[in-house]
Amino acid sequence: MKEKRFYFEGELSANTVIEMVGEEFHHLANVMRAKTGDKVCLFNGNGNFYLGKITEITKKYANIDVLEEKVSESEPKIKLTVFQALAKGDKLSLVMQKITELGATKLALFESKFCDVKANTGKQEKLSLVSAQAAKQCGRASLVETEGVLKIKQIAEKIKEYDDFFVAYENSDGHTLSDSLLSLKNAQNIAIMIGAEGGFSEDEIELLKANGADVVSLGKRILRTETAAIACTALIMQLLEK
């Protein structure tokens, strides 16, 4: 779409007028230098785009006439949940940014035995904003849903909800994620689980395996947790989204 995209945190529908304020208004008015009469493309994370025209701009807000609703053609054909162990610093934001661009559906955070980070509600709340900005950049109309913080036992109970549930583990028997993906047929709801920097304990792996998880290798090199999440998402979407 040629129109500039803007995220609107509220209800959107054709033949209505919305008022844009806050950071997105600042971006529209002061960064993009938009003016009355300009066309824009709005989205609120529901999977659709909304084409509109600016009817008024003041120093504090812009009124936009929403003219048309369009279904996004850039949404993923499969559902992918990334179960990501808590991580330090901005690593979770990086994971959220990149898996949004790559087409993941959900990011579920969890604590494990070797996590050296505690749950931080403030950081979790920022992840939706990160996903919104990434979606705006890459042309998606939906955001990556967030869930957490879960325990390993809770995740084990969810495994049967998925067509296939993979756990990346450096001590696996050499059975790789790519091998497993190439053998899949008609899988629509996939999960990949990425451990903390310290990996998984043997007890955690046994619990996950006992509940049906497919424990896989990511190759000969040990990846950082954020690298593993991004690499796995890219591989899964590339091989399964056809």
Order of alpha helices (4+ residues) and beta strands (2+ residues): beta-beta-alpha-beta-beta-beta-beta-alpha-beta-alpha-beta-alpha-beta-alpha-beta-alpha-beta-alpha
